[in-house]
Amino acid sequence: MASLIELTLNNRLTQLDTTKNVKPDKPKGHLVDTPLYKVPFEYVGDLAKDTYGVVKGLRGKANDHELGKQNDIGMKLGSLAIAAYLMSFRPSNITKLMEVVGVGSFFTSMALWPKLAIALPLKMRTGVDIQQKYVDSYGRKKYFYQDPQYLAWDLYSKEQIDKMGEKMGVPYDVPNRDEVIKEKARKMAVQGNTLWMATAGFATPIATGLICSGLEPIVEDLRQKYALKHSQRIMDSQAWFNASMAAPKAKVKEFDSYITETMGSKIKDTKKLVSLLNWGRSQHISPLMDKSIEKDLEKLLSNAQNNVDLQYIEDLYNKFSSTLAKAGISKSKIEEYFKNAGLFGEQKTFIVRYQALKPNSEALDLADATKEILDELIDKKAKKATAVSLKSEIGKDSIENFVKDFNRKILDEETADKLKKVFNELSNYFNREGKLVQWENARNANSADSMRAHSWKKVTNEIFSAMGFSSKEIEEMSLEGSKTMKIFDDKVQELVQNPTRYQKAVKRIAQKIAEFDAVTGSETRAQYRDYVDRLCDLSQKSLKELGFDTTSSYIGGRPFIYNDNGVILNKMEALSGSLRNLKKVNFDEAILSERASMYRILQILDLNKRIADGTLEGQFNVISKEFPALFNPNFVAVEDTAKRTISKYGLNMHEAKLNKGMEKVGQNAYKTVMRLLYGHLPERYIKDATLDLISKSTSGEETIKYANGFLKAAQEKGIEAGYKVITDAGFDKIEISRLRTGMHPETIEALFDAGKKSGVDLVDNMKVYMQTFIENVVNTRQDGALRNHNLCGYDLTGSMKELAGSASNSLKNALVGIYPDKLLRDAANEISNRGKWLRKFGLGGAALLTGTVLATMFFGHLPKKEMYMKDGNK
Amino acid sequence: MSKISAITSFKQNNTKVAETQTKSNSAYYHDEERAKREELKESKILPDTFKTKFNIATHKVANTLSVYPTKGFAGDKNSNFYEFLTMGMFPYVTGGLTFIALFNGITKHFSPKYAEKAGKYGLGMALGVIFYGIAKEVSKKLISVPVKMKTGINMDEPYRKVIDLIPRNCEEATKEQERQEKLKAEGKEDNKAFEYHTTFESVDFPRMDLYYKTGKGENRNEYFDMIAEKNGFGTNLPDSDQEVKPFIKEVVTKARTAQTLSQYLWAAVGLGIGVQKPWGKLLNIKTPKYTGDSVFKYIGKNIKTFGACFKDSCVEFFNGGVKGAINPKAKVAGRAILGLAVLTTVLGTLNAVRNPYMNRQKSTDNNNVFTNNNKVQEG
């Protein structure tokens, strides 16, 4: 069919009045003046139009304008593809997100640069908007000044042109004034567009970089908040808790096809099956989970004990006896043994005997049994002599294989069904764990996405800005490891001399630390423990029902028993081979490690403050009374060494140098010094001082009342409980805290202030940390935690193995945290790298912007001679 | 005339034309007076050869760096949209270089550990930017070449447009006219400027007119006959030009759309290859002083290294990493982008070269016959 237009045209031309109806339509063009709030809608509308242009293009019907606009679509598409690809490389969510932000910033800077740097100053000065858009009669949106040789001036009203002229300052006596105004505007546009082309290449990437680096913290904050909320919502909704969450399709398919393949045959090697079942393995716990599943599989796939058939034992006997006879062992001896062992008689006897050998074994492991028979039959000497021939005759492998092969059940429907159920149950576990991991990752994980990493960055950044390091100092700290602590120490010395600055700096740093403490407080940890319990309980129960006892108990484990203060009483015992407990401990220790690293910075500041105003010396004197060993001529040396070490290494307990320093003065002195550093004054002294404090601040009768209350609580529940009594009674909090922690009053005051906003008692948190440190690091090992520590190993069967030599356990490692020099140097590196980048490109960007704006000042100039030309500029 | 012979004869003629054009063209560039005068008069298709393209590129680059911005900053009346668009290459190149600088500019100020890390990252991004540009430009050929092979339409046929420059104002116009008259007598008028376009650059106003043969004894519609024959419109058509013009326009529009969509995807593929790990080997290249190689050996060796890096990077892009360290997300994303690029290219080309006119022509023809049974009513 011919189109309607064709038909109409045909009719007009052939049948009707040809002149009347064929004439141009009235022009419908207009200037575009979009208010700011409509810009997003306009953007979407334009995008839709452009996309329609692509469709038209594919049909071969697009016009030049639409083809040109396709470029925008293609560019956006390509940029998104690039962002998607680069995202797949980025390790964390925030870096992934920044790729998208990058694309957005790129397009924004590309669009905004000519508007803000060129068009806006020109418009403000002259009233001419060289980025003005208009819609032509065909609905195509274009830049008004795009083609300076074809300007649709009729879209501007006389008033609008006059207004421009007034702002430009075109005199009224100019002949052809409108033309002059238009010419000036045209000139401006050509100049402005040329400037745009000249500068955009430099401005767009720089602006993109600057926008991104400005947006990163904001985006990160928002993402963080979202991740916290989102993961909490998942946990609250309890959807994760409900059963039957299937494994990924590919995994299910793989598992099913394996079962179909092996159906009706014996599964000799369980490795493949283990890896199929344990599809959600995490690197950290995989070996243990693998082992548990393997053990359970052995049981599931082997013939049950009471199914040991006589034929097999006969076969076994025949094989052994013939081979052993060849090895020179008399037949009678073998027979005797087998008879005793019950192999020829009741199977039960054999099993009883075997179990007597290995009282704890539940399953009959024939592989081990054969080995033992061999061991018993052949005495050591004979064994040596016959080992070679035996091996060549039957070979150990072949015995084992023979036994294993016999031991295995043929995979039948029932077992396959059971395996499928186990697979589903484990899938449930992994899926639930995945949800929990998401919750955990948002808060406390070793990835750039976690809140822990986020606050780490905040705290480390705050250290540098609060203490007032110059960018040059930061750079030096980042470049040379040896200088890091030196520069830091100089700054600390400078700070401690000035109480106001000191308190301000401590408060600022502590505020950020308190923010972290607030979200990783006991509530969060209790919540996590609850989630872990729910997760593990479910799987423990259902796996046990399926007969996967080892895996079940590995996941479930023995529950921790906590005392009133939250200390685990049965840690060593309960940690043995339990995923539940491992998870809890790892979670807590990760938080502890981060806290420790941060607290140590505060401690360094506090310690130097104490040294600077002599408090430490006073405390030394007190301590030395408590430890008579220190009453010797060497004491001065101890004190001196301690001070020097502290100022030099900033509490780097791991440093061999420090240890060496301590060796000189002896272990007792070392412990004493450490106690002092960690605010662990002798109890008797604290009591005396506390009583003294009470007596000073109240009247006689009340003194006795409070003192008695304090002493009673302290005796019954420990000194901390005593403090609670007197702080509750309204005694000077700072004074009491000073006694509890040994810290400087100024530090304590700053810490109290800092914790207010987040509702965190930092002093108390630090006190708990210090105490744990003393108990677990100072009192147990002379050298503290070492740099090359190993995490303690856990194995399936039980005991927590503390690795020998240079190793320290994970708690110690957590308590020591990150060494201040490493922390400071890494942070300095990041800050200084970012700073260098910002300085260089920020300055470049600023210079470019200034230059561009200044250049626009000279645009649109028309010499007087030309302005007053009679014929104008036609 | 058989189909083959028509095409062959066109090709032969075309080669002849190309030869003469090359001759005159080269003459123009070497300022041979006579040739210059001839050439100056009107817009003309140039032979689509490497040399022409090189010359055009040189012309554009030289002008972008000198004449166009000078005119632009002066607000010259003759500074037009073409010059603005040509200058568009400048932000492209400087933008790429600035991006490279952003990623590499301050690496050397970092401490060694960070510098190495940043250096590798920066190199990846730099190569990414370069490959982005190369892939974007080269990939257009993946569509234009098959389109030319199938339909005979050369989307990149260059032509030189002669522009008559506008005098700056009326007063000057009179003087200028006199001056040009004088110059013209000597054959040296300088009120012309050249622009280099491609004939189908605008689909609204394609320069089909340049394809007519107007010489004595020449077949006026030779080009359109060739297109008609090649695309099944038939031979010896009375108005082959009228028949094939809409077809050409449609092919060019479709192919251009396909190019626009696919080129950025290819660019993304280029960037993807640029950011792969194997390129890190380039950082280990020592100076010839260090290796003690002769210059040729040195260059040869490094070209080899570059080639090996390129090959490995392509493989890694496709596989999402090396065996054993596959990043499944990168694998999926990489293959998806590559697949999309190939798909848009292939489907876009197929869409462009099919000829819907054959069927459409027949059906419209039928409808346009006015019979008693098929009377057209108004509305």
Interface residues (C-beta under 8 A of the other chain):
Chain A: M1 A2 L7 T8 N10 N11 Q15 V54 G57 L58 R59 G60 K61 A62 N63 D64 L67 Q70 N71 I73 G74 M75 L77 G78 S79 A81 I82 A84 Y85 L86 M87 S88 F89 Q146 D147 P148 Q149 R186 K187 M188 V190 Q191 N193 T194 L195 M197 A198 T199 A200 G201 F202 T204 P205 I206 G209 S478 L479 N829 N833 K836 W837 K840 F841 F859 G860 E866 M869 D871 G872 N873 K874
Chain B: Y68 P69 G72 F73 A74 G75 D76 K77 S79 N80 F81 F84 M87 G88 F90 P91 Y92 V93 T94 G95 G96 L97 T98 F99 L102 G105 I106 H109 F110 S111 K113 Y114 A118 I166 N169 C170 E171 S202 V203 D204 F205 K249 E250 V251 T253 K254 R256 T257 A258 T260 L261 Q263 Y264 L265 A267 A268 L271 G272 V275 G320 N327 K329 A330 V332 A333 G334 A336 I337 L340 G348 N351 A352 T364 N367 N368 V376 E378 G379
